[in-house]
Amino acid sequence: MSRSFKKTPIVGNACSKSERFAKKNRSHRERVALRKAISHEDEADVQLIPWDEWDTGRDGKHRFNPEEYPEFLRK
């Protein structure tokens, strides 16, 4: 797969390549809240933490013209 090409012309806005840390942190907080609710038998009161894409490392995504920037299509 080292010679594969990216097919979707979408990149992140900031310098971060992924949102892995933000997603991992959010999932962890949700699991902790769910475990607490289950132990106190308040399952109906559990609400998911809202996902704000602009608060992550990439600050959202945008499309680009692959003919102008073919280097972004390399993985």
Phi and psi in radians as a Rosetta constraint file:
Dihedral C 1 N 2 CA 2 C 2 CIRCULARHARMONIC -1.204 0.35
Dihedral N 2 CA 2 C 2 N 3 CIRCULARHARMONIC -0.313 0.35
Dihedral C 2 N 3 CA 3 C 3 CIRCULARHARMONIC -1.852 0.35
Dihedral N 3 CA 3 C 3 N 4 CIRCULARHARMONIC 0.279 0.35
Dihedral C 3 N 4 CA 4 C 4 CIRCULARHARMONIC -1.362 0.35
Dihedral N 4 CA 4 C 4 N 5 CIRCULARHARMONIC 2.751 0.35
Dihedral C 4 N 5 CA 5 C 5 CIRCULARHARMONIC -2.046 0.35
Dihedral N 5 CA 5 C 5 N 6 CIRCULARHARMONIC 2.557 0.35
Dihedral C 5 N 6 CA 6 C 6 CIRCULARHARMONIC -1.322 0.35
Dihedral N 6 CA 6 C 6 N 7 CIRCULARHARMONIC 2.386 0.35
Dihedral C 6 N 7 CA 7 C 7 CIRCULARHARMONIC -1.802 0.35
Dihedral N 7 CA 7 C 7 N 8 CIRCULARHARMONIC -0.396 0.35
Dihedral C 7 N 8 CA 8 C 8 CIRCULARHARMONIC -1.684 0.35
Dihedral N 8 CA 8 C 8 N 9 CIRCULARHARMONIC 2.138 0.35
Dihedral C 8 N 9 CA 9 C 9 CIRCULARHARMONIC -1.432 0.35
Dihedral N 9 CA 9 C 9 N 10 CIRCULARHARMONIC 1.159 0.35
Dihedral C 9 N 10 CA 10 C 10 CIRCULARHARMONIC -2.274 0.35
Dihedral N 10 CA 10 C 10 N 11 CIRCULARHARMONIC 2.295 0.35
Dihedral C 10 N 11 CA 11 C 11 CIRCULARHARMONIC -2.308 0.35
Dihedral N 11 CA 11 C 11 N 12 CIRCULARHARMONIC 2.856 0.35
Dihedral C 11 N 12 CA 12 C 12 CIRCULARHARMONIC -1.368 0.35
Dihedral N 12 CA 12 C 12 N 13 CIRCULARHARMONIC 2.725 0.35
Dihedral C 12 N 13 CA 13 C 13 CIRCULARHARMONIC -1.369 0.35
Dihedral N 13 CA 13 C 13 N 14 CIRCULARHARMONIC -0.585 0.35
Dihedral C 13 N 14 CA 14 C 14 CIRCULARHARMONIC -1.796 0.35
Dihedral N 14 CA 14 C 14 N 15 CIRCULARHARMONIC -3.018 0.35
Dihedral C 14 N 15 CA 15 C 15 CIRCULARHARMONIC -1.360 0.35
Dihedral N 15 CA 15 C 15 N 16 CIRCULARHARMONIC -0.269 0.35
Dihedral C 15 N 16 CA 16 C 16 CIRCULARHARMONIC -1.250 0.35
Dihedral N 16 CA 16 C 16 N 17 CIRCULARHARMONIC 2.439 0.35
Dihedral C 16 N 17 CA 17 C 17 CIRCULARHARMONIC -1.532 0.35
Dihedral N 17 CA 17 C 17 N 18 CIRCULARHARMONIC -0.356 0.35
Dihedral C 17 N 18 CA 18 C 18 CIRCULARHARMONIC -2.542 0.35
Dihedral N 18 CA 18 C 18 N 19 CIRCULARHARMONIC 2.971 0.35
Dihedral C 18 N 19 CA 19 C 19 CIRCULARHARMONIC -1.939 0.35
Dihedral N 19 CA 19 C 19 N 20 CIRCULARHARMONIC 0.432 0.35
Dihedral C 19 N 20 CA 20 C 20 CIRCULARHARMONIC -1.031 0.35
Dihedral N 20 CA 20 C 20 N 21 CIRCULARHARMONIC -0.809 0.35
Dihedral C 20 N 21 CA 21 C 21 CIRCULARHARMONIC -1.112 0.35
Dihedral N 21 CA 21 C 21 N 22 CIRCULARHARMONIC -0.754 0.35
Dihedral C 21 N 22 CA 22 C 22 CIRCULARHARMONIC -1.136 0.35
Dihedral N 22 CA 22 C 22 N 23 CIRCULARHARMONIC -0.737 0.35
Dihedral C 22 N 23 CA 23 C 23 CIRCULARHARMONIC -1.157 0.35
Dihedral N 23 CA 23 C 23 N 24 CIRCULARHARMONIC -0.705 0.35
Dihedral C 23 N 24 CA 24 C 24 CIRCULARHARMONIC -1.135 0.35
Dihedral N 24 CA 24 C 24 N 25 CIRCULARHARMONIC -0.744 0.35
Dihedral C 24 N 25 CA 25 C 25 CIRCULARHARMONIC -1.135 0.35
Dihedral N 25 CA 25 C 25 N 26 CIRCULARHARMONIC -0.755 0.35
Dihedral C 25 N 26 CA 26 C 26 CIRCULARHARMONIC -1.124 0.35
Dihedral N 26 CA 26 C 26 N 27 CIRCULARHARMONIC -0.769 0.35
Dihedral C 26 N 27 CA 27 C 27 CIRCULARHARMONIC -1.089 0.35
Dihedral N 27 CA 27 C 27 N 28 CIRCULARHARMONIC -0.709 0.35
Dihedral C 27 N 28 CA 28 C 28 CIRCULARHARMONIC -1.087 0.35
Dihedral N 28 CA 28 C 28 N 29 CIRCULARHARMONIC -0.807 0.35
Dihedral C 28 N 29 CA 29 C 29 CIRCULARHARMONIC -1.105 0.35
Dihedral N 29 CA 29 C 29 N 30 CIRCULARHARMONIC -0.638 0.35
Dihedral C 29 N 30 CA 30 C 30 CIRCULARHARMONIC -1.181 0.35
Dihedral N 30 CA 30 C 30 N 31 CIRCULARHARMONIC -0.721 0.35
Dihedral C 30 N 31 CA 31 C 31 CIRCULARHARMONIC -1.121 0.35
Dihedral N 31 CA 31 C 31 N 32 CIRCULARHARMONIC -0.695 0.35
Dihedral C 31 N 32 CA 32 C 32 CIRCULARHARMONIC -1.108 0.35
Dihedral N 32 CA 32 C 32 N 33 CIRCULARHARMONIC -0.785 0.35
Dihedral C 32 N 33 CA 33 C 33 CIRCULARHARMONIC -1.104 0.35
Dihedral N 33 CA 33 C 33 N 34 CIRCULARHARMONIC -0.698 0.35
Dihedral C 33 N 34 CA 34 C 34 CIRCULARHARMONIC -1.169 0.35
Dihedral N 34 CA 34 C 34 N 35 CIRCULARHARMONIC -0.738 0.35
Dihedral C 34 N 35 CA 35 C 35 CIRCULARHARMONIC -1.072 0.35
Dihedral N 35 CA 35 C 35 N 36 CIRCULARHARMONIC -0.719 0.35
Dihedral C 35 N 36 CA 36 C 36 CIRCULARHARMONIC -1.121 0.35
Dihedral N 36 CA 36 C 36 N 37 CIRCULARHARMONIC -0.729 0.35
Dihedral C 36 N 37 CA 37 C 37 CIRCULARHARMONIC -1.143 0.35
Dihedral N 37 CA 37 C 37 N 38 CIRCULARHARMONIC -0.689 0.35
Dihedral C 37 N 38 CA 38 C 38 CIRCULARHARMONIC -1.173 0.35
Dihedral N 38 CA 38 C 38 N 39 CIRCULARHARMONIC -0.697 0.35
Dihedral C 38 N 39 CA 39 C 39 CIRCULARHARMONIC -1.197 0.35
Dihedral N 39 CA 39 C 39 N 40 CIRCULARHARMONIC -0.481 0.35
Dihedral C 39 N 40 CA 40 C 40 CIRCULARHARMONIC -1.731 0.35
Dihedral N 40 CA 40 C 40 N 41 CIRCULARHARMONIC 0.096 0.35
Dihedral C 40 N 41 CA 41 C 41 CIRCULARHARMONIC 1.005 0.35
Dihedral N 41 CA 41 C 41 N 42 CIRCULARHARMONIC 0.720 0.35
Dihedral C 41 N 42 CA 42 C 42 CIRCULARHARMONIC -2.051 0.35
Dihedral N 42 CA 42 C 42 N 43 CIRCULARHARMONIC 0.836 0.35
Dihedral C 42 N 43 CA 43 C 43 CIRCULARHARMONIC -1.066 0.35
Dihedral N 43 CA 43 C 43 N 44 CIRCULARHARMONIC -0.524 0.35
Dihedral C 43 N 44 CA 44 C 44 CIRCULARHARMONIC -1.243 0.35
Dihedral N 44 CA 44 C 44 N 45 CIRCULARHARMONIC -0.364 0.35
Dihedral C 44 N 45 CA 45 C 45 CIRCULARHARMONIC -1.551 0.35
Dihedral N 45 CA 45 C 45 N 46 CIRCULARHARMONIC -0.009 0.35
Dihedral C 45 N 46 CA 46 C 46 CIRCULARHARMONIC -1.361 0.35
Dihedral N 46 CA 46 C 46 N 47 CIRCULARHARMONIC 2.190 0.35
Dihedral C 46 N 47 CA 47 C 47 CIRCULARHARMONIC -2.099 0.35
Dihedral N 47 CA 47 C 47 N 48 CIRCULARHARMONIC 2.465 0.35
Dihedral C 47 N 48 CA 48 C 48 CIRCULARHARMONIC -1.243 0.35
Dihedral N 48 CA 48 C 48 N 49 CIRCULARHARMONIC 2.553 0.35
Dihedral C 48 N 49 CA 49 C 49 CIRCULARHARMONIC -1.274 0.35
Dihedral N 49 CA 49 C 49 N 50 CIRCULARHARMONIC 2.246 0.35
Dihedral C 49 N 50 CA 50 C 50 CIRCULARHARMONIC -1.102 0.35
Dihedral N 50 CA 50 C 50 N 51 CIRCULARHARMONIC 2.439 0.35
Dihedral C 50 N 51 CA 51 C 51 CIRCULARHARMONIC -1.620 0.35
Dihedral N 51 CA 51 C 51 N 52 CIRCULARHARMONIC 2.029 0.35
Dihedral C 51 N 52 CA 52 C 52 CIRCULARHARMONIC -1.929 0.35
Dihedral N 52 CA 52 C 52 N 53 CIRCULARHARMONIC 1.837 0.35
Dihedral C 52 N 53 CA 53 C 53 CIRCULARHARMONIC -1.116 0.35
Dihedral N 53 CA 53 C 53 N 54 CIRCULARHARMONIC -0.462 0.35
Dihedral C 53 N 54 CA 54 C 54 CIRCULARHARMONIC -1.398 0.35
Dihedral N 54 CA 54 C 54 N 55 CIRCULARHARMONIC -0.120 0.35
Dihedral C 54 N 55 CA 55 C 55 CIRCULARHARMONIC -1.724 0.35
Dihedral N 55 CA 55 C 55 N 56 CIRCULARHARMONIC 0.053 0.35
Dihedral C 55 N 56 CA 56 C 56 CIRCULARHARMONIC -1.631 0.35
Dihedral N 56 CA 56 C 56 N 57 CIRCULARHARMONIC -3.081 0.35
Dihedral C 56 N 57 CA 57 C 57 CIRCULARHARMONIC -1.195 0.35
Dihedral N 57 CA 57 C 57 N 58 CIRCULARHARMONIC -0.484 0.35
Dihedral C 57 N 58 CA 58 C 58 CIRCULARHARMONIC -1.593 0.35
Dihedral N 58 CA 58 C 58 N 59 CIRCULARHARMONIC -0.312 0.35
Dihedral C 58 N 59 CA 59 C 59 CIRCULARHARMONIC 1.003 0.35
Dihedral N 59 CA 59 C 59 N 60 CIRCULARHARMONIC 0.846 0.35
Dihedral C 59 N 60 CA 60 C 60 CIRCULARHARMONIC 1.542 0.35
Dihedral N 60 CA 60 C 60 N 61 CIRCULARHARMONIC -3.067 0.35
Dihedral C 60 N 61 CA 61 C 61 CIRCULARHARMONIC -2.378 0.35
Dihedral N 61 CA 61 C 61 N 62 CIRCULARHARMONIC 2.805 0.35
Dihedral C 61 N 62 CA 62 C 62 CIRCULARHARMONIC -2.613 0.35
Dihedral N 62 CA 62 C 62 N 63 CIRCULARHARMONIC 2.744 0.35
Dihedral C 62 N 63 CA 63 C 63 CIRCULARHARMONIC -1.467 0.35
Dihedral N 63 CA 63 C 63 N 64 CIRCULARHARMONIC 2.732 0.35
Dihedral C 63 N 64 CA 64 C 64 CIRCULARHARMONIC -2.398 0.35
Dihedral N 64 CA 64 C 64 N 65 CIRCULARHARMONIC 2.874 0.35
Dihedral C 64 N 65 CA 65 C 65 CIRCULARHARMONIC -1.489 0.35
Dihedral N 65 CA 65 C 65 N 66 CIRCULARHARMONIC 1.978 0.35
Dihedral C 65 N 66 CA 66 C 66 CIRCULARHARMONIC -1.175 0.35
Dihedral N 66 CA 66 C 66 N 67 CIRCULARHARMONIC -0.346 0.35
Dihedral C 66 N 67 CA 67 C 67 CIRCULARHARMONIC -1.314 0.35
Dihedral N 67 CA 67 C 67 N 68 CIRCULARHARMONIC -0.561 0.35
Dihedral C 67 N 68 CA 68 C 68 CIRCULARHARMONIC -1.389 0.35
Dihedral N 68 CA 68 C 68 N 69 CIRCULARHARMONIC -0.642 0.35
Dihedral C 68 N 69 CA 69 C 69 CIRCULARHARMONIC -2.178 0.35
Dihedral N 69 CA 69 C 69 N 70 CIRCULARHARMONIC 1.218 0.35
Dihedral C 69 N 70 CA 70 C 70 CIRCULARHARMONIC -1.188 0.35
Dihedral N 70 CA 70 C 70 N 71 CIRCULARHARMONIC -0.348 0.35
Dihedral C 70 N 71 CA 71 C 71 CIRCULARHARMONIC -1.184 0.35
Dihedral N 71 CA 71 C 71 N 72 CIRCULARHARMONIC -0.403 0.35
Dihedral C 71 N 72 CA 72 C 72 CIRCULARHARMONIC -1.309 0.35
Dihedral N 72 CA 72 C 72 N 73 CIRCULARHARMONIC -0.261 0.35
Dihedral C 72 N 73 CA 73 C 73 CIRCULARHARMONIC -1.484 0.35
Dihedral N 73 CA 73 C 73 N 74 CIRCULARHARMONIC -0.130 0.35
Dihedral C 73 N 74 CA 74 C 74 CIRCULARHARMONIC -1.355 0.35
Dihedral N 74 CA 74 C 74 N 75 CIRCULARHARMONIC 2.485 0.35
